[in-house]
Amino acid sequence: LKHDVVYHSGTVRFSALVAMRCDYVFIYVNVQNGVHYAIANVTISMNAYLHAPRQGHIAFGDTVDSMWVSWVSGSSDQPMVMFGTAPGHYTQFLLGTQVTYTNDSLCHYPATSYAQNWFRDPGYISHVLLTGLKSHTRYYYVYGSPVSGFSDERSFVSRPYTYNELELVKFLAYADMGSSYSPAGVGTASLSMLDVANGYDHFLLHFGDIR
């Protein structure tokens, strides 16, 4: 008995894959009578180095001349920030600390379960405190380690020792990005970036519930 078989081709594009220090595996399945049968799979390797420093954040320190720099990476190397007042010219460096946690640190199942949508290895969370910053000065910096590499250059403007140095202070404040499902807080983040581009960039107050 011979059946005519019609073959079809197509393309599926997966965009915005987040680099989570792992590869992605996609499985093509055929469903028969409610049962899923895997018929092909492909592994997508991330272009980003697994130990690369990512997700950089800055925050004011307790003193007017300080700034925290924090990031996440897959490396347990001693964290370092190199910085200076000219692009690409780093005259100072400071070392910091790092922390991580395991599923045993969490309360109970399902948060303690290793799974795509439950517990995943968080990597190492690094913190470096920059001190002795000049008043109201733009600093250029990179973060990471000499062993695993550094981030792209970023910059920030340090706090003025007194706000009498500024005619106007403009800042942005928000909380609760509004959704736990994709695309989660992308809309809120995009609108916030527009406000920053419009000059509300002296500092940001975020009151939690980041997604």
Buried (B, 14 or more C-beta within 10 A) or exposed (E): EEEEEEEEEEEEEEEEEEBBBEEBEEEEEEEEEEEEEEEEEEEEEBEEBBBBBBEBEBBEBEEEBBBBBBBBBBBBBBBBBBBBBEEEEBEBBBEBEBEEEEBEEBEEEEEBEEEEEEBEBBBBBBBBBBEEBEEBEEBBBBBBBEEBBBBEBBEBBBBBEEEEEEEEEEEBEBEEBEEEEEEBBEEBBEEBEEBBEEEBEBBBEBEEEEB
